[in-house]
Amino acid sequence: MAFSGALTLTDLNDFITPSQACIKPVEQTNLPEVADPGAASTEIKVDSAGGYYEVAAPGVKSVREPQKKLETAQISLNDCLACSGCITSAESVLITLQSHTEVLNFLSQNPPRSDPSHKIPVISIAPQTLASLAATISSTSSFAPISLERILRRVEAFCKSVLGFEHVFDTTFARHVSLLEHAQEFRERKGGKGSLPMLASACPGWVCYAEKTHAEMLPFISRTKSPQQVMGTLVKEWLGKRWNKTPDQIYHVSVMPCYDKKLEASRSDFYNDAYSTREVDCVITTGELDLLMKEKGWDLSIPVDGEHDTRTAPPHVHPSEQLPIVGDNGTHAQPETPQSFTIIPELITHPGTSSGSYLHSLISLIRSEAENPLELSVRAVRSSSDYEEYTLTEPGTGTVVFRGAKCYGFRNLQNVVRKVGRDAGVQVGKGAAGRLAAVRGRRKIAGAGGSEASSGAEKGYDYVEVMACPGGCVNGGGQLKPPAKSSGPSGVDEEGFKRDWESNGVSLDGEEGGWIQRQGAKWGDKEWTRTVEEMYWHGLTGLPTPPPSPRTGSDERRNSVEDKKAALADRLATLVLRETCQPQVQDKLSHWTSTMDDDAEARRRTLFRTQYRAVESEVVGLAVKW
């Protein structure tokens, strides 16, 4: 079984650090003069110091210098996965099962609805994917910036009318549920039930990296499931019961901006042994979805019927289980009139970052629960927008109440790992055998809550939002690349090599030629990342930048639209908690933070949290075959 056609080695650049199997290849700057096209006139020789030399082949006379030392090519973190040495053999097999070809195979073989063995096909799409599609359309045409809602309608029309999916969702409600559980876990850790600082767990690249190279960081990583896996729980455990279907009678596909999400969906923790099915059956990237649409002749720039319609649907509340509404004063108002449940809330805005707003949601929570107003200060570390520190202080005393950070990209991630290890008294080492060392930081950790032993010491982080990709999820390796800049008049590409395709029998006409010319587009282009980021926020809020967080009373537009949507999401999330966890006393379950009985709390942890384990590398330096 082969990789998806949209998956190339150059795309796999958002994963983890180089492994022991990595090598540094060489570059041949001058082509040899070969008399016979079928014979080689030179060969490569390696000396005792590891240097590479080009020498004449045996029996070949050369007028050139006897040997020429070859320059070593440089490999960056963006290129390291090309050797596939960073993933295990089992993971590589699982990735091959995650492709758009597998989706097409399932849809073609799925029996009709009248057949008892028919599975309900469901697809959920990340908002970062919608932003990438919207940015591509806007950059390749004269159209004005297009909203994510309209893009979602067009993708929905394609998935339903062409592919045959029965339900199409975006993942922002799942993210909303994940943020609620995330905040609940942070409260528990602050209360002594866990280690601080808490590190975000939504990025599978970061989780894989920690499991394989920094197991000492695992106690700090949040146990809350990512939005993708929460969506899997919602589809197969909650919606499935409403559809009178078991988890194995639903086929769930997610569209994500990152290849690492394929590995996340394949984790054994997200496999239902009782029904022999996964929470997410298949993950495809933005690029693979775009490839699907091109293969089916679907033009995403063409409007579809009803794309301007705004869908609002309150959650269905059974007459015997009416969901109470908590008023501003904490009292219970009259329950809403039951209405037909059709869809979950769409494209919920979470102010902060386009990677989930995990840090900003905690900041908003702490400020809303504080007795007195708190001041927020932001500092960019080394003038980098990918590494910023956020501090909440009391205005009068200057006491630090909360200190967090946003850390994107592996270069910044390494610094954060060292800092967290130093502040927490953990020896940071390479490999799965992370060891706990004596406290050696500027402050000592007193108990699991992480209180400071000395008020004069600098307060360490309480929370870090970690993402492996520079720029965050909008810059995931599975996103669409920027429109290619054509080679200069001399035909020299960005690496300085002359690409004379036509002399080698390659025609640049038509779709094939367009694909070749687009190869100059690079993943991680900062300008393109900013464009997708602006499209993300413009598509959700109508503004090119994130809205204020926390929301202010002067922002009437958000109070009138987004706050109502968020309130609806809160009520629906509480309904989800009630129906999935089944607490013994349901009348007291008025919001996500409500305390339930022990059995219900255990079900909550099973459905909305996960666990991590150290992974020993299968690659041993002495066993590498050269």
Secondary structure by P-SEA (a helix, b strand, c coil): cccccccccccccccccccccbbbbbbbcccccccccccccbbbbbcccbbbbbbbccccccccccbbbbbbbbbcccccccccccccaaaaaaaaaccaaaaaaaaaaccccccccbbbbbbbbbaaaaaaaaaaaaaacccccccaaaaaaaaaaaaaccccccccccaaaaaaaaaaaaaaaaaaaaaccccccbbbcccaaaaaaaacccccccccccccccaaaaaaaaaccaaaaaaccccccbbbbbbccccaaaaaaacccccccccccccccccccaaaaaaaaaaaccccccccccccbbbbbcccccccbbbbbbccccccccccccccccccccccccccccccaaaaaaaaaaaaacccbbbbbbbbccccccbbbbbbbccccccccbbbbbbccaaaaaaaaaaaaaaaccccccccccccccccccccccccccccccccccccccccccccccccccccccccccccccccccccccccccccccccccccccaaaaaaaacccccccaaaaaaaaaaaaaaccccccccccccccccccccccaaaaaaaaaaaaaaaaaaaaccccccccccccccccaaaaaaaaaccccbbbbbccccccccccc
